[in-house]
Amino acid sequence: MPIKFNIPKPDQALKKVLVDKINNKTKPLGALGMLESIALQIGLIQQTLAPQLTHPAMLVFAGDHGIAHAGVSSYPQAVTAQMVLNFLQGGAAINIFTTQNNMRLSVVDSGVNYQFLPNIGLIDAKIAMGTCNFINEPAMTPAQCDQALTHGADIVSEKVAEGSNVFGFGEMGIANTSSASCLMHILCGLPVEACVGRGTGLDDAGLAHKTKVLSQAIAHHAVSNADAMKILATFGGFEIAMLVGAMLRAAELQCVLLIDGFITTAALLVAAKLQPNILSYCVFSHCSDESGHQKMLDFLKVKPLLRMDLRLGEGSGAALAYPLVVAAVNILNNMASFESAHVSQAGSS
């Protein structure tokens, strides 16, 4: 049976009191910009005037894609498994950033085309040895798609039981920008050319080839915009589907979601199609240098915290943005008010 989620919009009854608390900090109104907005958002998510971020977790889902065999990436498929091993050995950018910011990193084998040894610190949630090539057939069956969502949701549930209430989401999967581009095209209603980017560094000829291949695949399947699960099963990756399930469960459990770049935002497009209220729980960490990401953010009508020309994936932008989220909560909890600091407010005599 397909997994079900129920994500309510956060109760707004506390909003006025939260806004008053933020406005009465020792600063001009609105002077801390987006930090004030995030403080308000997290207060509403947690339904408290004193929110806490506990045991921040970074979940990196990895999976391989059959579409990689169509020459849409500048890297061979074997790099997916190689990078997973690099994560486990602590050598990747995401290891550096999560260690620096005291985030708990978990790496999930969602469907890598490689048989990892047991007991190496990897969460084994493998659906299959990579998806099918969606040029001619759906990337996964409906049952596999449901299974991937369930695995993602269950992993989040376990982390919440361990005390985590804030999640960063990352991914690894050669050719997953191709999946994300197709999801974006259908869910955002934008031309294919506006959704396809250079991924890991395609040249002009490679970009033209990638665009042609994806256009043909989209035309072959002719999937309706209305059916998010069918779109995901047809063009997604196992890691993208697990991201969808993980995000939905995290929002359902009233956690803060740190959304990374192009791939994770594509997963969020699917999640938001299924449960629109999920957006109330999302903090958008950065705008990726992958050409379609800004268009995704525009479609969602959201503003990212950072613009640093990142295009790595792995959850790297979410990990880098996390200290800003901590700062927003600390403003709410620790910054003096005009009254407590005996500071005169604007317009007072």
C-alpha positions in Angstrom: 0.0 0.0 0.0 1.4 3.5 -0.9 2.7 5.4 2.1 0.5 8.4 3.2 1.5 11.7 4.7 -0.4 14.4 6.4 1.3 17.7 6.7 -0.7 20.5 8.3 0.2 24.2 7.9 1.8 25.5 11.1 -0.8 27.2 13.4 -0.5 30.9 13.0 -2.0 31.8 16.3 1.4 32.5 17.8 2.6 34.7 14.9 1.8 38.1 16.4 3.6 37.3 19.7 6.6 36.0 17.8 6.7 39.0 15.6 6.5 41.3 18.6 9.3 39.4 20.3 11.5 39.8 17.2 10.6 43.5 16.7 11.5 44.3 20.3 15.0 43.1 20.1 17.7 45.8 20.3 17.8 46.7 16.6 15.9 48.7 14.0 12.8 47.0 12.7 13.7 44.4 10.1 17.4 45.2 10.4 18.4 41.5 10.5 16.5 40.7 7.3 16.1 37.1 6.4 17.3 36.0 9.9 14.2 37.5 11.3 12.0 35.6 8.9 13.7 32.3 9.7 13.4 33.0 13.4 9.6 33.5 12.9 9.3 30.5 10.7 11.0 28.1 13.2 9.0 29.5 16.1 5.9 28.7 14.1 7.1 25.2 13.1 7.9 24.4 16.7 4.9 26.4 18.1 7.1 28.1 20.7 8.6 31.5 21.6 11.9 29.7 22.4 12.7 27.2 19.6 15.6 24.8 19.9 17.6 23.0 17.2 18.6 19.6 18.4 20.9 17.0 17.0 21.0 18.4 13.4 21.1 15.6 10.9 22.4 15.6 7.4 21.1 12.8 5.2 22.9 12.1 1.9 21.0 9.6 -0.3 23.0 8.0 -3.2 21.7 6.1 -6.2 22.6 5.3 -9.8 20.7 6.2 -12.9 20.1 4.1 -16.1 20.1 7.4 -18.1 23.8 7.7 -17.4 24.4 5.1 -20.1 23.0 7.6 -22.6 26.1 9.8 -22.3 24.4 12.7 -20.4 27.2 13.1 -17.8 30.9 13.9 -18.1 31.7 11.4 -15.3 31.3 7.6 -15.5 28.7 5.9 -13.3 31.3 4.3 -11.1 32.0 7.7 -9.5 28.7 7.3 -7.5 30.1 4.4 -5.5 33.5 5.9 -5.3 32.1 9.1 -3.8 30.0 7.1 -1.3 33.2 5.5 -0.1 34.8 8.9 0.1 31.9 10.1 2.3 32.3 7.1 4.5 36.1 7.8 4.8 35.5 11.4 5.7 37.2 12.9 2.6 34.4 14.9 0.9 33.2 18.5 1.2 30.1 17.4 3.0 32.2 15.7 5.7 34.2 18.9 6.2 31.1 21.1 6.5 29.1 18.8 8.7 32.0 18.2 11.1 32.6 21.9 11.3 29.0 22.6 12.2 28.4 19.6 14.4 25.9 18.0 12.1 25.4 14.2 12.2 26.1 12.9 8.7 24.3 9.7 7.5 25.0 8.2 4.1 22.2 6.1 2.5 22.6 3.6 -0.3 19.3 4.1 -2.1 20.3 2.2 -5.2 24.0 2.4 -6.1 25.2 0.0 -8.8 27.8 -1.5 -6.5 27.7 -4.0 -3.7 29.2 -2.4 -0.6 30.7 -4.4 2.2 28.6 -4.7 5.3 29.4 -2.8 8.5 31.1 0.2 6.9 28.8 2.8 8.4 26.4 2.9 5.4 22.6 2.8 5.8 21.6 0.1 3.4 18.3 1.0 1.9 19.1 -0.3 -1.6 16.1 -0.7 -3.9 18.0 -2.1 -6.9 21.4 -1.7 -8.6 20.4 1.6 -10.1 17.2 2.7 -12.0 16.3 1.7 -15.5 17.1 3.9 -18.4 14.1 6.2 -18.8 14.7 6.8 -22.5 12.4 3.9 -23.3 10.9 2.7 -20.0 10.1 4.2 -16.6 13.1 4.6 -14.3 11.3 2.5 -11.6 8.1 0.6 -11.0 5.4 2.1 -8.9 6.2 -0.4 -6.2 9.8 0.5 -6.2 8.9 4.2 -6.0 6.6 3.5 -3.0 9.3 1.5 -1.3 11.8 4.3 -1.8 9.5 6.9 -0.2 8.9 4.5 2.7 12.6 4.0 3.3 13.3 7.7 3.2 10.4 8.4 5.7 11.5 5.6 8.0 15.1 6.9 8.2 13.8 10.3 9.2 11.5 8.7 11.8 14.5 6.9 13.3 16.5 10.1 13.5 13.6 12.0 15.1 13.4 9.3 17.7 17.0 9.9 18.4 16.3 13.6 19.0 16.9 15.3 15.7 14.5 18.1 14.8 16.4 19.7 11.9 17.5 18.0 8.7 19.7 18.8 5.9 19.2 16.8 2.7 21.9 15.9 0.2 22.4 13.4 -2.7 25.0 11.7 -4.9 24.2 10.1 -8.2 25.9 10.4 -11.6 23.3 11.7 -14.1 20.9 12.8 -11.4 20.7 16.3 -12.9 19.1 14.6 -15.9 16.3 13.2 -13.7 16.0 16.5 -11.9 15.7 18.4 -15.2 12.8 16.2 -16.3 11.0 16.6 -13.0 11.5 20.3 -13.2 10.3 20.5 -16.8 7.0 18.7 -16.1 6.2 20.1 -12.6 7.2 23.7 -13.4 5.9 23.8 -16.9 9.1 25.3 -18.3 10.8 24.5 -21.7 13.3 21.6 -21.5 16.1 23.9 -22.6 15.4 26.1 -19.5 15.7 23.1 -17.2 18.8 21.4 -18.5 22.2 22.5 -17.3 25.8 21.4 -17.5 25.7 19.2 -14.4 29.2 18.1 -13.6 30.7 20.1 -16.4 29.4 19.3 -19.8 30.8 21.3 -22.7 28.5 22.8 -25.3 28.2 19.6 -27.4 27.5 17.6 -24.3 24.8 20.0 -23.2 23.2 19.8 -26.6 23.3 16.0 -26.5 21.8 15.9 -23.0 19.0 18.3 -24.0 18.2 16.2 -27.1 18.2 12.9 -25.1 15.9 14.3 -22.4 13.5 15.9 -24.8 13.1 12.6 -26.6 12.5 10.7 -23.3 9.9 13.3 -22.2 8.1 13.1 -25.5 8.1 9.3 -25.4 6.5 9.0 -21.9 4.1 12.0 -22.2 3.4 12.0 -18.4 0.7 14.3 -17.1 1.7 17.1 -14.8 -1.1 16.1 -12.4 0.3 12.8 -11.3 3.4 13.5 -9.1 4.1 9.9 -8.2 4.0 8.8 -11.8 6.3 11.6 -12.8 8.7 10.5 -10.0 8.6 6.8 -11.0 9.1 7.6 -14.6 12.0 10.0 -14.4 13.3 10.0 -10.8 16.2 8.2 -9.1 16.0 6.0 -6.1 17.9 8.7 -4.1 15.5 11.4 -5.3 12.4 9.3 -4.3 13.9 8.7 -0.9 14.5 12.4 -0.5 10.8 12.9 -1.3 9.8 10.5 1.4 12.3 11.8 3.9 11.3 15.4 3.4 7.6 14.6 3.7 8.1 12.7 7.0 10.4 15.4 8.4 7.7 18.1 7.8 5.0 15.8 9.1 7.0 15.5 12.3 7.3 19.3 12.5 11.0 19.4 11.8 13.0 22.1 10.0 14.1 21.2 6.5 17.3 22.6 5.0 16.9 22.4 1.2 20.2 22.2 -0.8 20.6 22.7 -4.5 19.2 21.6 -7.9 18.6 17.9 -7.2 17.1 18.3 -3.7 14.9 21.1 -4.9 13.6 18.9 -7.7 12.7 16.3 -5.0 10.9 19.0 -3.1 8.9 19.9 -6.2 7.5 16.4 -6.1 6.9 16.6 -2.4 5.2 19.9 -2.6 3.0 18.6 -5.4 1.9 15.8 -3.1 1.7 18.0 0.1 1.8 21.7 -0.6 2.1 22.6 3.1 5.6 21.2 3.2 7.0 24.6 2.0 6.2 26.1 5.4 8.9 23.8 6.9 11.6 24.5 4.4 14.6 26.8 4.6 16.3 27.3 1.2 20.0 27.2 1.9 21.4 28.6 -1.4 20.9 29.2 -5.1 23.0 26.7 -7.0 25.1 27.6 -10.1 23.2 24.9 -12.0 21.3 27.0 -14.5 17.8 25.7 -13.7 17.9 26.2 -9.9 17.0 29.8 -9.8 14.0 29.1 -12.0 12.9 26.4 -9.5 13.2 28.8 -6.6 11.2 31.4 -8.6 8.5 28.8 -9.3 8.3 28.1 -5.6 8.3 31.8 -4.8 11.1 31.4 -2.3 14.4 33.2 -1.5 17.6 31.3 -0.7 20.0 32.3 2.1 23.2 32.1 0.1 24.5 32.7 -3.4 28.0 31.3 -3.6 28.0 29.7 -7.1 28.0 26.2 -5.6 27.1 23.3 -7.8 28.5 20.3 -5.8 25.4 18.7 -4.3 26.0 16.4 -1.4 24.0 18.7 0.9 27.0 21.1 0.9 24.9 24.3 0.6 22.6 23.2 3.4 25.5 22.4 5.7 27.1 25.8 5.0 23.8 27.6 5.7 23.0 25.8 8.9 25.0 28.3 11.1 22.7 31.1 9.8 19.7 29.1 10.9 21.3 28.7 14.3 21.9 32.4 14.4 18.3 33.1 13.7 17.1 30.9 16.6 19.8 32.5 18.9 18.4 36.0 18.0 15.0 35.0 19.2 16.3 33.3 22.4 19.3 35.3 23.5 19.3 38.8 22.0 18.3 41.5 24.5 15.0 43.4 24.2 14.9 47.2 24.4 13.3 46.8 27.8 15.8 44.3 29.2 18.8 46.3 27.9 17.4 49.7 28.9 17.8 50.9 25.3 15.5 53.6 24.0 13.4 52.7 21.0 13.0 54.8 17.8 10.5 57.6 18.4 10.9 57.5 22.2 11.7 60.7 24.0 
